[in-house]
Each structure stands twice: as C-alpha cells, then as structure tokens.
Amino acid sequence: WAGVPFYLRCGKGLITRRTEIMLFCRDVPLHLFEGTGIEALQPNRVTIRIQPDEGISFSFVAKEPGPLVVEQGVRMDFSYGNSFRTEPAEAYERLLHDALLGDHTLFIRQDETEYAWKALQPVLDNMPPIKLYPAGSDGPAEAQDLMLSGAWHSPDATTPKTKALPSGSVPRPVPA
C-alpha cells in the first residue's frame, strides 16, 4: 500500500449515516477504446459496506450485449440482509452478549490496550484543531475542500453510458 492515499471522512450527526470502505482500482495502462470517445472510463471499484446495509459490491464498466460498443457502469452486489433474510446484530449486541457469557474472544487484553494507546499518542499530541459544523450537514467546509482538490472520488457518482460505435470500428491493441 506504499504510495496509496487514504482519505478518512467521518463525523457525528452528518446528513447521512454511512460507514464503508471504497477501493478504487488504478487506471489500466492500455486504453482499448482510445480515439473512440470512450477514453474516460470510471475506475473499477470495490465497496465494503459496514453500515447500514452490510455487504460488498463491485462496480465496473461493462459492454452491453450486441454489435455496438456501448459501455455502461454496472454493479455486482452482495447484501447481508437480502442473502440471509435477516439483519446482522446491532453494533455492540454481539460484544455485550459475549461479555455476559464470559467469552473473551472479541476483546483485547490490557497490554494490547496500553500498546494501542502508546501507538496512538503521537497522533493525539499532534492533532490539528477540530473543525465544527452544524448537525445534519455534510460536515465542515474543509471536508468539501478535499473533494474539490481532485483527490476524492464521489461515492455517489454513477457511470453514464458511453458512445455507441460499430464493433468493427473499435481499435484493437497492436503487439509491440
């Protein structure tokens, strides 16, 4: 993961309640559709949804069936609730249940807790000032600046259909 940027956007009382991890794949080195108007494809994406609607999805661009080259963003999705017809336990329900039963499997020991605080202390000592924002908003203005910098990919962006071309007109890669 060296050189891979990580962006953490979090807060309490935001306009939406969502916890997820998004992995954007790198752009491919060879553009099969160069010169056809289909150069700018959305990157493939893996989304791990922690809450709500626990699950995982893969978003990518696929060619629609048929003789024309029409590409469209598609999504393969696994949803815990839809697959098992039940919702997973609430955030601390499992931990409280295990604590009542005396099961220590999901708990860390005291030495692990002390090490975690020791590792985190330099971050706490050098933390920038907290930015305040009104409840029910998208968060502080500084969070919006991250998106405007070009470093952030909007998780709600959709991939539109791209230009339709006869399949014979699509350039093919030429071996070097």
C-alpha positions as CSV (number, residue, x, y, z in Angstrom):
1,W,0.0,0.0,0.0
2,A,3.0,2.3,-0.2
3,G,2.1,5.5,-2.0
4,V,-1.6,4.8,-1.9
5,P,-3.6,7.7,-0.5
6,F,-6.1,7.0,2.2
7,Y,-8.9,9.5,2.8
8,L,-11.0,9.3,6.0
9,R,-14.1,11.3,6.1
10,C,-16.1,10.9,9.3
11,G,-18.2,12.8,11.8
12,K,-21.2,12.6,14.1
13,G,-24.6,14.0,13.2
14,L,-23.9,14.1,9.5
15,I,-26.7,14.3,6.9
16,T,-26.2,10.5,6.2
17,R,-25.2,7.6,8.3
18,R,-22.8,5.5,6.3
19,T,-19.6,3.5,7.1
20,E,-17.9,2.0,4.2
21,I,-14.5,1.3,2.6
22,M,-14.0,2.1,-1.1
23,L,-11.1,0.8,-3.1
24,F,-10.6,2.4,-6.5
25,C,-8.6,0.4,-8.9
26,R,-5.8,2.1,-10.9
27,D,-6.4,3.1,-14.5
28,V,-5.4,0.5,-17.0
29,P,-2.1,1.2,-18.8
30,L,-3.6,0.3,-22.2
31,H,-6.8,2.1,-23.4
32,L,-8.6,-0.2,-25.8
33,F,-11.0,2.4,-26.9
34,E,-8.6,5.3,-27.5
35,G,-9.8,7.7,-30.1
36,T,-13.4,6.5,-30.0
37,G,-14.8,8.8,-27.4
38,I,-14.7,6.1,-24.7
39,E,-11.3,7.1,-23.2
40,A,-12.6,8.3,-19.9
41,L,-14.0,5.3,-18.1
42,Q,-14.8,5.3,-14.4
43,P,-12.3,3.3,-12.4
44,N,-13.4,-0.2,-11.2
45,R,-14.4,0.0,-7.5
46,V,-14.8,-2.4,-4.6
47,T,-17.1,-1.1,-1.8
48,I,-17.3,-2.8,1.6
49,R,-20.4,-1.6,3.4
50,I,-20.1,-1.8,7.1
51,Q,-23.3,0.0,7.9
52,P,-26.1,0.4,7.0
53,D,-27.0,-2.4,4.6
54,E,-23.9,-4.5,5.4
55,G,-22.3,-6.1,2.3
56,I,-19.9,-5.8,-0.5
57,S,-20.2,-4.6,-4.1
58,F,-18.1,-4.4,-7.2
59,S,-18.7,-1.5,-9.6
60,F,-17.1,-1.6,-13.1
61,V,-17.8,-0.8,-16.7
62,A,-19.2,-3.5,-19.0
63,K,-20.0,-3.6,-22.7
64,E,-23.7,-4.1,-23.4
65,P,-24.5,-7.2,-25.5
66,G,-24.8,-6.6,-29.2
67,P,-22.8,-5.4,-32.2
68,L,-22.4,-1.8,-31.0
69,V,-19.8,-0.8,-28.4
70,V,-22.0,0.7,-25.7
71,E,-20.4,0.7,-22.3
72,Q,-22.3,1.1,-19.1
73,G,-21.5,1.2,-15.4
74,V,-22.7,-1.9,-13.7
75,R,-22.7,-3.2,-10.1
76,M,-22.5,-6.7,-8.6
77,D,-23.8,-6.7,-5.1
78,F,-23.9,-8.9,-2.0
79,S,-26.2,-7.7,0.8
80,Y,-26.2,-9.5,4.1
81,G,-29.8,-8.7,4.8
82,N,-31.0,-9.9,1.3
83,S,-28.9,-13.0,1.3
84,F,-29.7,-14.3,4.8
85,R,-33.2,-12.7,5.1
86,T,-32.1,-11.2,8.4
87,E,-30.3,-8.2,9.6
88,P,-26.9,-8.6,11.4
89,A,-26.7,-7.8,15.1
90,E,-26.5,-4.2,16.2
91,A,-23.1,-2.6,16.7
92,Y,-22.4,-3.8,20.3
93,E,-25.1,-6.5,20.6
94,R,-22.5,-9.3,20.0
95,L,-19.9,-7.8,22.3
96,L,-22.4,-7.4,25.2
97,H,-23.7,-10.9,24.6
98,D,-20.1,-12.4,24.7
99,A,-19.3,-10.3,27.8
100,L,-22.4,-11.7,29.6
101,L,-21.3,-15.2,28.7
102,G,-17.7,-14.5,29.7
103,D,-16.3,-15.1,26.2
104,H,-13.1,-13.0,25.8
105,T,-12.6,-13.9,22.1
106,L,-13.5,-10.5,20.7
107,F,-11.9,-8.5,23.5
108,I,-8.3,-7.3,23.7
109,R,-6.1,-7.8,26.8
110,Q,-4.8,-4.9,29.0
111,D,-1.3,-5.0,27.4
112,E,-2.9,-4.7,24.0
113,T,-4.9,-1.7,25.1
114,E,-1.8,0.0,26.6
115,Y,0.1,-0.6,23.4
116,A,-2.7,0.8,21.2
117,W,-2.8,4.0,23.3
118,K,1.0,4.2,23.1
119,A,1.0,3.9,19.3
120,L,-1.8,6.5,19.0
121,Q,-0.4,9.0,21.4
122,P,1.8,10.8,18.9
123,V,-1.2,11.3,16.7
124,L,-3.2,12.7,19.6
125,D,-0.3,15.0,20.6
126,N,-0.1,16.5,17.0
127,M,-3.7,16.5,16.1
128,P,-4.9,19.6,14.2
129,P,-7.8,21.6,15.6
130,I,-11.2,20.1,15.4
131,K,-13.5,21.7,12.8
132,L,-17.0,22.3,14.0
133,Y,-20.1,22.0,11.7
134,P,-23.9,22.1,12.2
135,A,-25.7,18.8,12.8
136,G,-27.5,17.4,9.8
137,S,-24.9,18.9,7.4
138,D,-22.2,17.4,5.1
139,G,-19.6,18.3,7.7
140,P,-17.1,21.2,7.8
141,A,-16.2,23.2,4.8
142,E,-12.7,21.8,4.9
143,A,-14.1,18.3,4.1
144,Q,-15.6,19.8,0.9
145,D,-12.2,21.2,0.0
146,L,-10.9,17.6,-0.1
147,M,-13.4,16.7,-2.7
148,L,-12.6,19.8,-4.8
149,S,-8.9,19.1,-4.8
150,G,-9.5,16.2,-7.2
151,A,-8.2,13.7,-4.7
152,W,-11.7,12.5,-3.7
153,H,-13.9,10.3,-5.8
154,S,-17.6,10.9,-5.0
155,P,-19.1,7.5,-3.9
156,D,-22.4,8.6,-5.3
157,A,-21.2,9.2,-8.8
158,T,-22.6,7.0,-11.5
159,T,-21.0,5.9,-14.7
160,P,-23.1,7.1,-17.7
161,K,-23.4,5.1,-20.9
162,T,-20.7,6.0,-23.3
163,K,-20.7,6.4,-27.1
164,A,-22.0,3.7,-29.3
165,L,-19.8,2.5,-32.1
166,P,-20.0,-0.4,-34.5
167,S,-17.8,-3.2,-33.1
168,G,-15.6,-3.2,-36.2
169,S,-14.6,0.4,-35.6
170,V,-13.1,-0.2,-32.2
171,P,-9.3,-0.1,-32.4
172,R,-7.5,-3.2,-31.2
173,P,-4.2,-3.2,-29.4
174,V,-1.2,-3.8,-31.7
175,P,1.5,-6.0,-30.3
176,A,4.8,-4.1,-29.9
